[in-house]
C-alpha cells in the first residue's frame, strides 16, 4: 500500500526549496521502489489568501491521513497586519497541535566543507554534531491565558503563560533520553529553574526520568548560560533537551555555528514516529522568487523523514552522502558562498544533489 506524504510548500521561499526536495525524493522513491505518493495542499499565508484561514480543513485532513508531512515555510510581511488568530504561523502551530507533534528534533551538524562559512573559529566548530530536542506542543506558545487586554486604567497589557504538565515533560524527556542512548549518551537539560517555577518542575521531572536511563549522563544548565556555551564551546554538547521557546532560540543559535541556517533540517514527531519535516529557517520573503535560497535544509529534512517515519535508513544515508558530494564539488548557494567556490541557484544546488545521487 502506498505511503502518503502531504506536501505543504507554504509561503516565501517555501515553494522553491520544496520543489528541490521533491525532485530529490522523487528520484530516490523511484530508484529504490519506496512506494511513496505526494499530495499538495495550501498552508499559511497562501491558504489565507485562498480560503481566509491559514489552516483549511482540507489541509488538516490531508495531514491527518498522511504518513508524513513535508513543509516549506510560512509567513511574511504581507500578512503581518492580520489578526493574530489568522496569521500564517497559526497554521503551522495548528498542525503541530492537531497532530500532537510534541518532539522536535533539530540537528546542528557542521559539514567539513563549510568550516569557513561559520563566523566562529574553525577549532571551535570543526566536527560539530549536536541534536537539540525541543518540546513542541506546550509551553508559552500554547499556554492560556494569553492575549492583549485593556486594563482598568486603559493601559494595554500583553499576557502569555508558560505552562507544562508533568506528563508533557515526562514524554519529551523519554524522547530525548532515547535519542541520547543512540548517540554519545550525554544529555543536557536546559531550563531557568532559578527564576521560573515551571522549569523547577521541568528539572525535577527530567531528573526523575533520568533514573530510567542509567547509561545516559544527565546534566542541567540555565538557558542564558546554554546560549553562551553554544557560542563559547559548542562541542561540549551532544543532545540538548529543552522547552518550546528556549528550543526555538537555542536551535537558531546552533544553526549559525554551522555557517548558515539554510543548512539545518528538522523533524517533529508524535508518539508513533509520524512526523512533519521542515527546514528550521523561515520564509525569507526578502529573497523569495529570486532563485537564490539554499534548499539543502529541506533536502536534509527529507532524509530525516526517510529515517524516522519510513524506516529507510539506507535511502536517508544516500541523500546525506549526495549532499556531501555536492558540497565537495564546491557548488554553493549565496548564503554559504566563499571565494573560490561556484555560486549556484536554488535549482542548481538541487541538481547537484540529484546528480550526486545518480552517481
Buried (B, 14 or more C-beta within 10 A) or exposed (E): EEBBBBBBBBBBBBBBBBBBBBBBBEBBBEEBEBEBEBEBBBBBBBBBBEBEBBBBEEBBEBBEEBBBBBBBBBBBEBBEEBEEEBBBBBBBBBBBBEBBBBBBBBBBBBBEBBBEBBEBEEEBBEEBBBBBBBBBBBBBBBBEEBEEEEEEEEEEEEEBEBBBEEEBBBBBBBBBBBBBBEBBBBBBBBBBBEEBEBBBBBBBBBEEBBEEBEEBBBEBBBBEEBBEBBBEEBBEBBBBBBBBBBBBBBBBBBBBBBBBBBBBBBBBBBEEBBBBBBBBBBBBBEBBEEBBBBBBBBBBBBBBBBBBBBEBEEBBEBBBBBBBBBBEBBBBBBBBBEEEBEBBBBBBBBBBBBBBBEE
